[in-house]
Amino acid sequence: MKKIGILHGKERTFPEAFIERINAKNIEGVIAESVRIDKVMQGEATEYAVIVDRISQDVPFYRAYLKNAALCGTAVINNPFWWSADEKFFNNCLATKINVPVPKTVILPSRELPDDTSEASFANLAYPLDWENIFNYVGFPAYMKPFAGGGWKNVYKLNTIDEFFEKHQETGQLVMLLQEEIVFEEYYRCYCIGGKHVRIMPYEPRNPHHLRYVADFSPTPQRLKQMEEIVLRINQYLGYDFNTVELAVKNDVPYAIDFCNPAPDADRGSVGEENFAWVVETAANYAIEKALQQDASKDNLTWGEYIKRSVVRKQLF
């Protein structure tokens, strides 16, 4: 029996529909359920062929559980090792190397010293930073947001240098990005599942949260193809099985704004019925595909092109 488990927190509509959809398909030897954990022993396998992870970004215990499960042959969606290593600034850096347009972005040290450090810990960091070149590069208006994490938390729109310094004082120990504002004509949020299935959704981030998927952008077939190619390229290089990419279109150029969302919103109430039906069906089919392919004696994780090509380069020397 191949068990597919979904690991989640307070989220309900997607996990319940995902489990129901898989079980309704009546695939011989495949069942789905909510993951149950009553103990975690080192090097011992779980009962799951596949686990879909929706919560370990907030629960370190779950991340450790998933790494052990992956080591013992479970196909974890998404790869917990890569998810642990990835963050938004690296995503932007990678985009510049794979011909994906992104806003001009810099990373900033935290305003306050991290715990267990002192000024002596930062002997290599110039103070003050080269603010003049930083501000000239990014320009204003600009956005400041954490280099890791999501959910529109601690995001600031800044119009002036004085406003930047005022708001930066509020960020505490957070490491922040300062990013060029892309004044867009159209905006899209795009699901990508399995590195091959893409759902492009008109999205209006300036609307209240429950109305953000209510947008009347109408992309041409050429624009749709262009955006799909960008979404696939990003996810194939990063190696995410389940992710969303946000694209802001300015002067006919789709800029990737946010594309590190490995536990993206999939709630029926916010994404709408059509998008919800697509993500449930596509995620269910992909999880079944992974379960049928899973071999407990092998590594069953997805590794992105960035990692795979790095390994090949090292083997050549």
Buried (B, 14 or more C-beta within 10 A) or exposed (E): EBBBBBBBBEBEBBBBBBBEBBBEEEBEEBBBBEBEEEEBEEEEEBEBBBBBBBBBBEEEEBBBBBBBBBBBBBBBBBBBBBBBEBBBBBBBEBBEEBEBBBBBBBBBEBBEEEEEEEEEEEEEEEEEEEEEEBBEEBEBEBBBBBBBBBEEEBBBEBEEBEBBEEBBEEBEEBBBBBBBBBEBEBBBBBBBBBBEBBBBBBBBBEEEEEEBBEBEBEBEEEBEEBBBEBBBBBBBBBBBBBBBBBBBBBEEEBBBBBBBBBBBBBEBEBBBEEBBBBBBBBBBBBBBEBBEEBEEEEEBBBBBBBBEEEEEEEEEE
